[in-house]
């Protein structure tokens, strides 16, 4: 790299550190609020915030990388316009290739880092995060359970009469569910319940349990349906008591897979997941590259209303939106033509856009 390329490269690198640093701080605040979706506010501690922030950081930065890098590129090159540095470089005989090369290096490195994050780092941190959530929920539930008291978690109530030996006697879980037509009550009763700790967290071991289901019509409270049977349930994961929403387990499982695991499966779902991660990374760097083209094709530096820059900002925004939408929507049914179109669209768009800017 010549001295000009090194100067622009260092300018972009410094802005990356500043902008990423700001977003990391913002993400820590957002993750603190996000924790309330998983665990009660009273269970949150400072070390949870730090640990969770670090675990969720790779995935969060990956998701908004297109926005961050677009801001970095815009700040870096537009500051050179404001300081007349680009005008001086062009007047001195430096061509566009020299000026644009640092951003190509940066975006290529960024693309490689994104692939490493999404295929290796994020799957590992996601598993750690899920395990940490379960451990916190387990510990929280155990800390608030008291003999003879009804403890409520969302739409679930838990009660046990007393401790007998090491077991909770007359252990009962009641779950309520209501809609416009019916009120449903599910009850799991166990004569005794023990706590069993394992590598996966804490479990309730149920002894002599029964399960009951009662459905009451909201229109007619005398219309009652009852069903009581001995239960085959012998173990319950303690943390599932605090689970608010049932999620697609297959989808969660695939998100926690590394590249090697996805390749070894060789299923349609695993192939979709691989393409989804690559396309998200792929489109996020092109959003930034469009901004570079717009800035370098500015004809009149004195005119503050740069048509080239405004157009590039518009197309940059479109590619950022595509980086969020395409991986989820376009890969519902994958085939060669669809994949070919998705992967070549950015290249064709940039070529046509650059030719258009040169003619303005």
N, C-alpha and C positions, 0 to 999 in steps of 0.2 A: 504493500500500500504506500502511495506517495503521501506527502505531507498534508495535502488537502483532504484526501480520503481519510487519513488518520484523524484530522481535526473534526470532520463531520461525524465520524464514527464515535469519537469520544464525547461529542456533544449529545448524540442520541443516547449513548450509554449512561451519561450523567442524568439525563431526563428520565430514563427508565428507572433508575434507582429512586429518584424523587417521587415520580408518579406511583410506582409500585409500592413504595413505602407508605404513601398516603392511603392507597387503597387497602393495604394490609391492616392499617389502623382502623379504617372504616369497617372492614370485614369482621374484625374482632368485636366491634360493637354490635353488628348485625347478628353474629353468631351467639352472642349473649342473649339477645331477644329470642333467637331461634331455639335456644335450649328449652324455653318454656313450653315448646310443642312436645318435648320428650319427657321432661321431668317437672315436678312441682317446683314453684319458686323457692319454697322453704328448703329444698334439698340442694340448691345451687350454692357452691362455694367458689372462692377465688381460683383455687387450683383446677377446678372443673373448667372454668372459663379459659384459662391458659391452655390446658390440655386439649379441650375441644376446639379452640381456635386454631391450634397447630395442626390438629388432625383434619379439620375441614378446610384449611387454607389451600392445599393443592387443588382440590376439586373446585373450590370457589374461584380461584385465580384462573383456572383453565376455562371455566364457564364464561368469564367476562374478559378474557384476554384480548379479544377483538376490539373491545371498547378501550382498554388500557393502551394497547399498542397504537391505536388510531390517535389517541390523545398525545402520546409521546411523539409520533411522527409529525403531527400537526404543530406542536409546540416547537420542536427542533427546527423544522424547515421554515415555518412562518416567522420565527424570530430572526432567521437569516434574511428574510425579505425585509422585515422592519429595519434591520441594521444595514440594508443595502449590500449585504455580503454576497448574495446570489447574483446580483447585478454586476458586482465587481469581478466575480469568478467568470461569468459569461463574457464580460468585456476583456478579460485577460486571456481569453482563448480556451478556457476549460469547457469541454463538451458535457452534454447531459450524462454520458456514461460515467464520467469521473464523479459527478455530483450524486448520482443515484446509486452507485456501487456500495457505499456504506450501508444504506438502508436495505439493500439486497442481502448483504452479509448478516445484518442484524435480524432480519425477518426469517432468513434460513435457519439461523441459530435458534430463534424463537420457535420455529416449527419443530425442530428436533427436540427441544426441551418440552414442548407440549406433548409430543408423542411419548416421551419418557414418563411424563407425569401421568397421562391418561392410561398407559398400558402397564405401568409398573408401580409408580408411587401411589396414585389414587386408590387402586384396588387394596393395597396394603393398609393405607390410612382409613379407608372405609370399614375394613374389617375391625381395625382397632377401635374405631368410633362406635360401631355397633356393640362391641364387647364392653366398652366403657359405659355406654348407655344402660346396658343390662345390669352391670355391676352397681351402678348408682341407684337404679330402680330397686334392685334387690335390697341394697342396704337401707334405702329410704323406707320401704315397706316394713322391713324388720324393726326399724327404729320407732315406727308409730303404732305398730300393733300392740294392743293392751288387752289383758283379760277382762271380760265383762263389758267392753266398750265396742260400739259399732263405729268402724272407720270407713269413710266414704272416699272413693276415687272415681271422679266423673260419674258414670251411671252404675258403678259397682260398689256394693257395701260388703264389708268383711267383719265377721264376728267369731269369737271363740269364748267359751265359758270360763275356762281356767286351765292352768298348767298342771298336768298330771305326769309326774316323772319328767321326761324330756319332751313330752307331746302336748299339743294343744287339743283340749277336749271339746267336742261338739263344735267343730270348725265348720263355718257356713260362709258361702259366697253367694250373694244375690245380685243378679244383673237385670236391669230394667230396660225395656225398649218400647218406644211409643211412636205410632204414626196416626194418621187421620182416622183410621178405622178401628185399630186394636191396640191394646196395651199388653205387652208380653213380659212375663217374669220368669227368669231362669234361676233355679236354685241348685247349688251343689253342696250337699251336706256330707260331712265325714265325721265318724265317731271320734277318730283321732287323726291328727296331722303332724308330721315331723318335718323338720328342715334338713335338706340334704345339699351340701355344697359340692360343686364339681368344677371342672375347668370351664364349663359353659355358664357358670353362675349358680344361683341357688334355686332349688326345686322344693315344692311342697309334695311330700309323700303322703298319700291319702290311704287311710285304713277303714274298711267297711263304709264305703261311700254310696250315696244315693243322689240321683239327679231328678229334678222336677221341673216341669214346664207348664205354666198357667197362662192361658190367653183369655182376655176379657174384652168383650165388645164395648167400644166407647158409646155406641148408640143405645145398647141395652146391657147394663151392668150385671143382669141376671144370666146373660149368655156367657157362660164360663166353660172353658175346656181345660181339663186337667190330665196330666200324664206323669206318673211317678214310677221310676224304675231303679233297680240297683245299677250302679254305674261301673263301667269297666275302666274308668279313669283312675289311674294309680299315681300319676305324677303331673304336676302343673309347673311350668316355668314361672317363677315368682314375678318377674318383670312384665309378663304379658298382662297382668292385672291392670297396669297403667297404660296399656296400648289403646290409643284413641281410635285409630283407623286401621282397617285391614288393608294391607298393601299386597301388591302382586309379588309373591315370594320369588318367582322365577326371574322377574325383572330385577329385583334387588340382588339376587344371586349372581346374575350376569354382570352387573355393575361392579361387583367385587372381584371379578376374575381378571387375572393378568393376561398378557398376550399369549403366553405359552399355554395356559389353560384353555383359552378360547380356541386356539388352533387345534389342540388335542381333541376337543369335542367334535369339531367339524360338522356342526349342525347349521340349519338355516338361521336359527336365532343367534348363534355365536358369530356367524358371518355378518349378520346385520349389525351386531354390536361392534365388530371390528371396523366396518365401513363407517358407522356412525361416529366413532371416535376420530378416525382419520379425516373425515369430511369436516367435522367441527374445527379441527386444527387447521386444515387446508384453507377453508373460507375465511378464517379469522385473520390470516396474514395478508390475504388479497385485499381486504378492506383497507388496511394501512397502505398498501402499495398504490392503490388508486389515489390516495391523498398526495403521495409523492409526485405522481404524474401530473396531477392538477396544479400543484405548486410550481413545478419545473416548467410548465407550459404557459405560465403567466407572461403576457406580452408587455403590459404597461404597468410597471411597478408603482408609478405615481398615482394611478387610479385605484382608490380604495375598494371600489366595487368590482372585484375580480370575478369575471364570469367563469373562468377556468376553475378557480378554487371553489366557487359555489356549486358548480356541477360535480366536482370531485367529492365534495362533502355529501351531496345527495346520493351519489352512487356508493360511497363508503357506507352510508347509513343503510342502504339496500342490502349490501353484502353482510353487514352486521346482523340484520334481520334474518337473512338467509342462513347464516351460520347457526342461528337458534332454531329455525323452522325446518330446514331440509333434513337434518339427521333424524328427526322424529317422524316427519310426514312422508318424505319421499322414499323412505326405505321400508314402507309397509310390505310391499311385494317387490323384491329386488330382481332385476334381470340385467343382461349385458348392456342393452340400449340405454336403460335408465342410468346405470352407473357411468357409462361413457359420457352421457350428457352432463351429469352432475360434475364429473371431474374435469371436463373440457370447457364447461361454461365460463369459469373465471378467466382462463387463458384467452378464449375468444373475446370475451367482454373487454378485457384490458387492451388487447390489440386494437379492437374497433374504437374504443374510447380514446386511446392515445392518438390514433389517426384523426379522429374528430377534433381533438383539442389542438392539434397542429394546424388545422385548417381554419380555426377561429380567428 
